[in-house]
Amino acid sequence: MAAAEPNAEPTPELATTQSPAKLTVAQILTRSAAAYVAQYPRQAVPQVQSTLAKLSLCRTAALGERYLACVQCDYECMVYNSCGDRHCPQCSGAKRSNWLDASHKLILAGVDHYQVVFTLPGELSRLALGNRRQLYNLLFSAAWSALKQTIEAEQGFDPAALMVLHTWNQKLEAHAHVHAVVPGGGPALVGGHWKDATAPDGRPKGWYLVDAVTLRQTFREHFVKGLRRLFADAELKLEGEFAHLLIADEQEALLAELEKVEWVSYIEPPPHEGCRPELVLKYLACYLTGGPISDGRIVSADERQVTFLAREGKVTGGQREQVPISMSTVEFTRLWSLHILPKGYTKSRRFGGWSNPRKGEYVQACAMLLQDSTTPLAPEALSFDTAALEQLSAAEAEGKRCKCPKCGAAMSETAASLKPSWHDVMNSPYRPNWYSHIRPRL
């Protein structure tokens, strides 16, 4: 099989059924990257250009190839290596699977788990685009501080939480929020026994974690306090529509306004009796990697325009309907790129009893206190079908779990070339001609 030409379109590792008239997310980004960088040079910072460049070379000859053979029939093929970038719509399925497996080890049967969502007001979501690390860190810490303070005060048990950061809404606009998975019980702060969350007297019995209004107000207080500190320490980049916040009086005016408005946070109980928390974990795992939109939401896409589905408004019964959203491919790439995180940024974090220093001791203590309800979720119930999310996961890109398209049997790797370093790739003829951020080897 002949090698692809430099700067050629990504070659899929295995044949797909995608119609040529309907581009995938990866193809849209690859074909519009040059126009986006030229039109928005200030937004196309090095991290953004680096990510788009890696995506454009995913599964192309630039990254080397592997040769596979079916263990049952005579089918053989050559596949190109994946880029492995967490933002890539084509790979990183193995990272989601590994995260899900690790998260399941925190869960014990017999305990209700709640999903709690904390959302920044729209103005702060936009401010965060120029201060991602500072404000996303503050979002994590304020959400956990609110949970910890409210649960300890109202329920009196040692809390834990697993949080995942999302930065987009269905229209790909800035919409920073965290999803937290929180157990509805834990070791009592006094007495050392197990304590389930219970509703106060006078409230209907049923699922209950803490008072949602108190939690929302406490979250706002912690975030505003942290934002005031960031302003005082001059740790924020304030440009464009936020340049006025360089003035102390303007900062105080914003803080005062934020303290008055009602912030958005809500607590979701299990959807039905006996619902396993793995459903929430699977939902969150889908958004750990791959970017803010999947190929399944693309209605149509060509070289100039993209139309995708987005949930908007409400219909009878409280369900939001999906409506088509159309825009140019350059605008689509600009919005998609808003959600590229800083290099090395951790978007999934554990707190309290589930934090890394405490998780082993905490889970063991919970199991002992639960006594007859200590059986962990059955291993066979923990499987995560990455194939349902993408045709070829990152694990498959390393020669694992590849299935023969002819008979469905497993394929084994028979030979492989060495995957080059990104420094070498970006200093080779394969480098996209629009990519300007080349760093010398140290």
C-alpha positions in Angstrom: 0.0 0.0 0.0 1.5 3.3 -1.0 2.3 5.9 1.6 0.1 9.0 1.8 1.4 12.2 0.5 2.5 14.9 3.0 -0.4 17.0 4.2 -2.9 14.5 2.8 -6.3 13.9 4.4 -6.3 11.4 7.3 -6.6 7.8 6.1 -9.0 5.8 8.4 -7.5 2.7 9.8 -10.3 0.5 8.7 -13.0 1.1 6.1 -16.0 3.1 7.3 -19.5 3.5 6.0 -19.3 7.3 6.2 -20.7 8.9 3.1 -18.2 11.1 1.3 -20.8 13.8 1.1 -21.0 14.0 4.9 -17.7 14.8 6.5 -16.8 13.6 9.9 -15.9 16.0 12.7 -12.2 15.1 12.2 -12.4 15.8 8.5 -14.2 19.1 9.1 -11.5 20.3 11.5 -8.7 19.1 9.2 -10.0 20.8 6.1 -10.9 24.1 7.7 -7.9 24.5 10.0 -5.9 26.6 7.6 -8.7 29.1 7.1 -9.4 29.2 10.9 -5.8 30.0 11.7 -5.7 32.7 9.1 -8.9 34.3 10.1 -8.5 34.0 13.9 -4.7 34.3 14.6 -5.1 35.6 18.1 -7.3 32.6 19.1 -5.1 30.1 17.3 -2.5 30.0 20.1 0.2 27.4 20.2 -1.8 24.8 22.1 -4.7 25.1 19.7 -2.5 24.9 16.6 -0.7 21.9 18.1 -3.9 20.1 18.7 -5.4 20.7 15.3 -2.1 19.7 13.6 -2.1 16.4 15.5 -5.7 15.7 14.6 -4.9 16.4 10.9 -2.2 13.7 11.0 -4.1 11.1 13.0 -4.1 7.8 11.1 -1.9 9.0 8.3 1.5 7.8 7.0 3.1 10.6 9.0 2.7 8.6 12.2 3.9 5.2 10.9 2.0 2.0 10.3 1.2 -1.4 11.5 0.4 -4.6 9.7 -2.4 -6.8 10.9 -3.5 -10.4 10.1 -6.7 -12.2 11.0 -6.2 -15.2 13.2 -8.9 -17.2 11.4 -9.2 -16.2 7.8 -6.6 -14.9 5.2 -7.4 -11.2 5.6 -4.5 -8.9 6.0 -4.3 -5.1 6.2 -2.1 -2.1 7.0 -3.3 0.6 9.4 -1.8 3.9 10.3 -1.1 4.9 13.9 -3.4 7.2 15.9 -2.4 10.6 17.3 -3.5 9.8 20.8 -4.5 13.4 21.6 -7.3 13.5 24.1 -9.2 16.0 22.0 -9.1 13.8 18.9 -12.6 12.7 17.7 -11.0 9.5 16.2 -9.2 8.0 19.2 -8.6 7.9 23.0 -11.3 5.3 23.6 -8.9 3.3 25.8 -8.5 6.3 28.1 -12.2 6.5 28.7 -12.3 2.8 29.3 -9.5 2.9 31.8 -11.1 5.9 33.6 -14.4 4.0 33.9 -12.7 0.9 35.3 -10.9 3.0 37.9 -14.0 4.9 38.8 -16.0 1.7 39.3 -13.6 0.6 42.0 -14.9 3.4 44.1 -18.5 2.3 44.0 -20.2 -0.1 46.4 -23.5 -1.8 46.0 -26.4 -0.7 48.2 -25.5 3.0 48.2 -27.5 5.6 46.2 -25.3 7.9 44.1 -26.3 11.4 43.0 -25.2 13.5 40.1 -24.7 17.1 41.1 -24.0 19.8 38.5 -22.4 23.1 39.2 -22.5 25.7 36.4 -20.8 29.1 35.9 -22.8 32.1 34.8 -22.4 32.8 31.1 -20.1 35.9 31.6 -17.7 33.8 33.7 -17.7 31.0 31.2 -16.5 33.5 28.6 -14.0 35.0 31.0 -12.7 31.5 31.6 -11.8 31.1 27.9 -8.8 33.5 28.5 -8.1 32.1 31.9 -8.9 28.4 31.6 -6.5 27.0 34.2 -7.3 29.6 36.9 -11.1 29.6 36.6 -11.6 25.9 35.9 -9.5 25.1 39.0 -11.6 27.5 40.9 -14.8 25.9 39.6 -13.6 22.5 40.8 -12.5 23.8 44.3 -15.7 25.9 44.8 -17.9 23.0 43.9 -16.2 20.6 46.2 -16.0 23.1 49.1 -19.8 23.6 48.7 -20.5 19.9 48.7 -18.2 19.2 51.6 -19.5 22.0 53.8 -23.2 21.3 53.0 -23.1 17.5 53.4 -21.1 17.7 56.7 -23.3 20.4 58.2 -26.7 18.8 57.1 -26.0 15.1 57.0 -23.0 14.6 59.3 -21.0 12.1 57.2 -17.6 12.1 55.5 -18.3 12.9 51.9 -16.6 12.0 48.6 -17.0 13.1 45.0 -15.8 12.4 41.5 -16.0 15.4 39.2 -15.7 15.8 35.4 -15.3 19.2 33.7 -17.4 20.1 30.7 -16.9 23.5 29.0 -19.6 23.5 26.2 -23.3 23.4 25.6 -25.1 21.7 22.7 -24.3 24.6 20.4 -20.6 24.4 21.2 -20.6 27.7 23.0 -18.7 28.4 26.2 -20.7 26.8 29.1 -18.3 25.8 31.9 -19.7 23.3 34.4 -18.7 20.2 36.4 -20.6 17.0 36.9 -20.1 15.4 40.3 -20.9 11.8 41.2 -21.6 11.9 45.0 -22.5 8.9 47.2 -25.6 9.4 49.3 -24.0 8.2 52.5 -20.7 7.6 54.2 -18.9 7.1 57.6 -20.5 9.3 60.2 -18.4 12.2 61.5 -19.4 11.3 65.0 -19.8 7.7 66.2 -18.0 5.9 63.4 -21.1 4.2 62.0 -22.5 4.2 58.5 -24.9 7.1 57.8 -27.3 7.5 54.9 -28.5 10.9 53.7 -31.9 11.6 55.0 -34.5 14.3 54.3 -35.3 16.8 57.2 -38.6 16.3 59.1 -41.6 17.5 57.2 -40.1 16.7 53.7 -41.4 13.9 51.6 -39.4 10.7 52.0 -37.4 9.4 49.1 -34.1 10.4 47.4 -32.5 13.3 49.1 -28.9 14.5 49.4 -28.8 18.0 50.8 -30.9 21.2 50.4 -30.4 22.3 46.8 -30.8 26.0 47.5 -28.3 26.0 50.3 -25.8 24.1 48.1 -26.3 26.6 45.3 -25.7 29.6 47.5 -22.7 28.0 49.2 -21.2 27.2 45.8 -21.7 30.9 44.7 -20.1 32.1 47.9 -17.0 30.0 47.5 -16.5 30.9 43.9 -17.0 34.6 44.4 -14.5 34.5 47.3 -12.0 32.8 45.1 -12.6 35.2 42.2 -12.0 38.1 44.5 -8.7 36.6 45.4 -7.7 36.1 41.8 -8.5 39.7 41.1 -6.5 40.9 44.1 -3.5 38.9 43.1 -3.7 40.0 39.5 -3.7 36.4 38.3 -6.3 36.8 35.5 -5.7 37.9 31.9 -8.2 40.7 31.2 -8.6 41.7 27.6 -11.3 42.5 25.0 -14.7 42.6 26.6 -13.2 42.1 30.0 -10.6 44.9 29.8 -12.7 47.1 32.0 -12.1 44.6 34.9 -8.6 45.9 35.1 -10.2 48.7 37.2 -10.7 47.8 40.9 -14.2 49.4 41.0 -15.3 47.4 38.0 -14.1 44.2 39.7 -16.2 45.0 42.8 -19.2 45.8 40.7 -19.0 42.4 38.9 -18.5 40.6 42.2 -21.5 42.4 43.8 -23.7 41.5 40.8 -22.5 37.8 41.0 -23.5 37.7 44.6 -27.0 38.9 43.8 -27.9 36.7 40.9 -29.1 33.1 41.3 -26.5 30.6 40.1 -27.4 27.3 38.4 -26.7 24.0 40.2 -28.9 21.0 40.7 -29.0 17.6 42.2 -30.2 14.6 40.2 -31.1 11.4 42.1 -31.0 8.0 40.5 -33.6 7.9 37.7 -35.3 4.8 39.2 -35.1 2.4 42.1 -32.1 0.0 41.7 -30.4 2.2 39.1 -26.7 1.5 39.0 -24.3 4.4 39.2 -22.4 3.0 36.2 -25.0 4.7 34.0 -23.8 8.1 35.1 -20.2 7.1 34.9 -20.7 5.9 31.3 -22.3 9.2 30.4 -19.4 11.2 31.9 -16.8 8.9 30.3 -18.1 9.8 26.9 -17.0 13.4 27.4 -13.6 12.8 28.8 -12.0 12.7 25.4 -12.9 13.4 21.8 -14.0 17.0 22.0 -17.5 18.6 22.4 -19.4 16.9 19.6 -19.6 13.4 18.0 -20.1 12.4 14.4 -23.6 11.2 15.3 -24.8 14.7 15.7 -23.6 15.8 12.3 -26.6 16.1 9.9 -24.6 17.3 6.9 -21.2 18.8 6.2 -19.2 19.8 3.2 -16.2 22.0 2.5 -18.1 25.2 3.4 -21.0 24.5 5.8 -21.9 22.2 8.7 -25.3 21.4 10.1 -25.6 19.5 13.4 -28.3 18.7 15.9 -28.5 20.5 19.3 -31.0 20.2 22.1 -32.9 23.5 22.5 -36.1 24.6 24.3 -38.7 22.3 25.8 -41.7 20.4 24.5 -44.6 18.7 26.3 -43.3 16.5 29.0 -40.2 18.5 29.8 -38.0 16.9 27.1 -35.8 19.2 25.1 -36.1 18.7 21.3 -33.3 18.6 18.9 -33.0 21.4 16.3 -30.6 21.7 13.4 -27.8 24.3 13.8 -26.0 25.5 10.7 -22.7 27.5 10.4 -19.6 27.7 8.2 -16.9 25.1 8.7 -14.5 27.9 9.9 -17.0 29.0 12.6 -17.5 25.3 13.6 -13.7 24.9 14.0 -13.5 28.2 16.0 -16.2 27.0 18.4 -14.8 23.5 18.6 -11.3 25.0 19.4 -12.7 27.0 22.4 -12.8 23.7 24.3 -9.1 22.7 23.8 -7.8 22.5 27.4 -4.3 23.7 28.5 -1.6 21.1 28.1 -1.6 18.6 30.9 -4.8 19.9 32.4 -6.7 17.3 34.5 -10.4 17.4 33.7 -11.5 14.6 36.0 -10.7 14.9 39.7 -11.6 13.0 42.9 -12.2 14.7 46.3 -12.7 13.8 49.9 -12.9 10.1 50.6 -12.3 9.4 46.9 -9.1 11.5 46.6 -6.0 9.6 45.7 -4.4 9.8 49.2 -7.6 8.5 50.9 -9.5 6.3 48.4 -8.2 2.9 49.5 -8.8 3.4 53.2 -12.1 5.2 52.6 -13.6 2.5 50.3 -12.5 -0.2 52.7 -14.0 1.6 55.7 -17.3 2.1 53.8 -17.4 -1.6 52.9 -16.9 -2.6 56.6 -19.6 -0.3 57.8 -22.1 -1.4 55.2 -21.6 -5.0 56.3 -24.1 -7.1 54.3 -24.0 -4.5 51.4 -20.3 -4.7 50.8 -20.4 -6.7 47.5 -18.8 -4.5 44.8 -20.5 -4.2 41.4 -20.1 -7.4 39.6 -17.1 -7.3 37.2 -19.2 -8.5 34.3 -21.4 -5.4 34.8 -18.5 -3.0 34.4 -17.7 -3.5 30.8 -17.5 -0.3 28.7 -18.2 -0.8 25.0 -15.8 1.7 23.4 -16.9 0.3 20.0 -20.3 1.9 20.6 -18.6 5.3 20.6 -16.2 4.9 17.7 -15.2 2.3 15.2 -11.6 2.1 16.4 -10.6 3.0 19.9 -7.1 4.0 20.9 -6.6 0.6 22.4 -7.3 -0.9 19.0 -4.8 1.6 17.5 -2.2 -0.2 19.6 -3.0 -3.5 18.0 -5.5 -4.6 20.7 -9.1 -5.8 20.1 -9.0 -5.1 16.3 -11.7 -7.2 14.6 -11.4 -8.6 11.2 -13.9 -6.7 8.8 -14.2 -9.9 6.8 -15.1 -12.5 9.5 -15.2 -10.6 12.8 -12.4 -12.6 14.4 -9.5 -11.0 16.3 -6.6 -9.6 14.3 -3.0 -9.8 15.5 -0.1 -7.4 14.7 2.5 -9.0 12.4 4.8 -6.0 11.9 5.0 -2.3 12.8 7.2 0.8 12.1 8.4 3.0 14.9 6.0 5.8 15.7 8.0 9.0 15.3 8.2 11.8 17.9 6.0 14.8 17.4 9.1 17.0 17.1 10.2 14.9 14.2 6.8 14.9 12.6 6.3 18.7 12.9 9.8 19.2 11.3 9.0 16.9 8.4 7.2 17.4 5.1 4.1 16.0 6.7 3.7 19.1 8.9 0.5 21.1 7.9 1.6 24.1 5.9 -0.4 26.4 8.2 1.2 25.2 11.4 3.7 27.8 12.6 4.5 26.9 16.2 7.6 24.7 15.9 9.6 24.3 19.1 13.3 23.3 19.0 14.3 20.0 20.5 15.6 20.5 24.1 
